[in-house]
Amino acid sequence: ARLEADTSAAEASAQKTYDTFMTDSKVDKAQKTTDVEHKTAKKQDETQALTVKREDLEGTQKELDAALAYFDKLKPSCVDAGVSYEDRVNRRKEEIESLQEALRILNGEELA
């Protein structure tokens, strides 16, 4: 009778431990399944965002390349490296004087 009681008590204890383990395992499995679903959705969203960003970058890069090519095309006509600063100042001064003279003529003033 004592052996039967010990065996029954040990079996009941083992059954309780097993039930607790199974309950904990089910909860843990449900949490991990939910985590996997959330992480999969997040990965998909971020992959889609990355694709959009890459397309934006590609378009922006094309615009930059076009702008740089246009800049290189315009640069020679805008930057006149063959003329010194003093020459440009003198030419600008002469241009201003001729414009002022033209303005006086248009206004009907006499030339000095």
BELRAVEN-V420460 format. One record per backbone hydrogen bond with DSSP energy under -1.0 kcal/mol. NH is the residue of the N-H (numbers start at 1). CO is the residue of the C=O. E is the energy in kcal/mol with one decimal. If there is no record, write none. Layout:
nh: (NH NH)
co: (CO CO)
e: (E E)
This chain:
nh: (5 6 7 8 9 10 11 12 13 14 15 16 17 18 19 20 21 22 23 24 25 26 27 28 29 30 31 32 33 34 35 36 37 38 39 40 41 42 43 44 45 46 47 48 49 50 51 52 53 54 55 56 57 58 59 60 61 62 63 64 65 66 67 68 69 70 71 72 73 74 75 78 79 88 89 90 91 92 93 94 95 96 97 98 99 100 101 102 103 104 105 106 107 108 109)
co: (1 2 3 4 5 6 7 8 9 10 11 12 13 14 15 16 17 18 19 20 21 22 23 24 25 26 27 28 29 30 31 32 33 34 35 36 37 38 39 40 41 42 43 44 45 46 47 48 49 50 51 52 53 54 55 56 57 58 59 60 61 62 63 64 65 66 67 68 69 70 71 74 75 84 85 86 87 88 89 90 91 92 93 94 95 96 97 98 99 100 101 102 103 105 104)
e: (-2.3 -2.7 -2.6 -2.5 -2.6 -2.7 -2.6 -2.5 -2.4 -2.6 -2.6 -2.4 -2.5 -2.6 -2.8 -2.5 -2.4 -2.8 -2.4 -2.6 -2.6 -2.5 -2.2 -2.7 -2.9 -2.4 -2.3 -2.5 -2.4 -2.3 -2.6 -2.4 -2.3 -2.7 -2.9 -2.5 -2.3 -2.6 -2.5 -2.3 -2.4 -2.6 -2.5 -2.2 -2.5 -2.5 -2.1 -2.1 -2.6 -2.6 -2.1 -2.5 -2.8 -2.5 -2.4 -2.8 -2.6 -2.0 -2.2 -2.6 -2.7 -2.4 -2.6 -2.8 -2.3 -2.3 -2.5 -2.7 -1.9 -2.3 -2.4 -1.5 -2.7 -2.0 -2.5 -2.7 -2.6 -2.6 -2.5 -2.5 -2.3 -2.5 -2.4 -2.4 -2.1 -2.4 -2.2 -2.2 -2.1 -2.2 -2.2 -2.4 -2.1 -1.0 -2.5)
